[in-house]
Amino acid sequence: MSQAEFVVVANRLPVDRDAEGGWRRSPGGLVTALEPVMRKSEGAWVGWPGKADLVVEPFEFEGTQLVPVTLSAEDVELYYEGFSNDTIWPLYHDVISAPRYKREWWNAYVTVNRRFAEAAAEVAAPGGTVWVQDYQLQLVPKFLREARPDLTIGYFHHIPFPAYGLFSQLPWRRQVLEGLLGADVIGFQRVADAGNFARAVRRQLRYETKASGIRVPLADGTSRVALAKAFPISIDAESYVQLAQRPEIQARAKEIRAELGNPARVLLGVDRLDYTKGIRHRLKAFGELLEDGKLSVEDVTLVQVASPSRERVEAYMQLRDEIELTVGRINGGFDTTSHSAIRYLHHSYPREEMVALYLAADVMLVTALRDGMNLVAKEYVASRIDNRGVLVLSEFAGAADELSSALRVNPHDIEGLKDAIMRAIEMPPAEQGRRMRSLRRRVRDHDVEDWSREFLGALAAKKGE
Ligand code: GDG
């Protein structure tokens, strides 16, 4: 295994195993975001190959060295499904679902984070740069700095960082803060997330903070300054434009509308089936509009893609049951033999089909109760090369900070949500165009390449210090 100047550490490797036991690139946004950097720097990527107990030697894939970290079935249960997805995820999303604090889960989280840090320490070249990704790996920056003080370490947090009053519930709050502060640059989605983090550091650790800088004391009595700042993530906007321009995708969009019975308006929701996404609130508002007689299934259909997610975590099983019950009730009450109120799709689709759906939708509903950014909102906007369509966007999604020309909603306010849906349905084309042009400008002017360049620029500036 050769050493790399630039190393990404993420829970998952950027590849999936195919049926023949080979590897193919996984479609995620992070992979696309980092692809140009990886290519230029001949970097390495440390991560879990996605299957329990799978032992794989490091291998090269499309010019990147992949360094697999093995997780046992027990690690997956305790570190991943347990601490990451049943403690940190609900706690950091404002306790929408109750976080469970289990010492056994925490112990596994520490052990697995140490394993990721060791793998990164082994592959990083002297004086190299390591970029750690997300909430599953909050302790890696500290472990890595202890093993390799010569490295420059960045960390990006893809989900919200909660207000101190909530964060302080965490029995291991100090360890988590110290873990993150092992990084030279700690990136967040929103200014508010960076602020929440700095406040937690002041309250818990009593470290001094000034603007975006946090003074971290060192064992020898000196100190260093870590940067904690917002770097809002984005998408590869140009690739969505290109997909949206393809004639067969445009034809597919028309076909989707025809398959739905050519309703006057198509509403769309696209989410991982997750309790943070506000799918229930959206269904409630839509159901009430049908009940009030404001909408009829002849004129309006809601397409809800709910891609399968975390299916072994109890809270997700419950959510699925609730949503499917609600969809069944609404459809049972309002469907006709020719028209359906909600077309509910519990599947994952190729990106081409997603773009066709975006093009088919007059109104995109993003009603997250809490969301780090929400890339779906940006993808919808980037795909609307016709400057039509209306984005209804929750103010609790990070994207709301940037996408100010969307119709902003508080998803907890069902009346307000109903009003916004009606306003979107009735919005004149000229207003749609005005708003969409401004949204598109923002997404185009700040794409994912800008995001990684800005973060890595801040990290490079730290190297010189
Ligand atoms: C986390 C944070 C933050 C979904 N279903 C299908 C599919 N998707 C794609 C979407 C989008 C991505 O998955 C989801 O990204 P989001 O940002 O909407 O949400 P999370 O998965 O919760 O992501 C979030 C993000 O990290 C990045 O920092 O924005 O706040 O929670 O790209 O298009 N893609 C395909 N088929 C599907 O069925 N191909």
Boltz pocket constraint, residues with backbone or C-beta under 6 A from the ligand:
constraints:
  - pocket:
      binder: B
      contacts: [[A, 27], [A, 29], [A, 158], [A, 159], [A, 233], [A, 270], [A, 271], [A, 272], [A, 305], [A, 307], [A, 347], [A, 348], [A, 349], [A, 350], [A, 351], [A, 354], [A, 371], [A, 372], [A, 373], [A, 374], [A, 375], [A, 376], [A, 377], [A, 379]]
      max_distance: 6.0
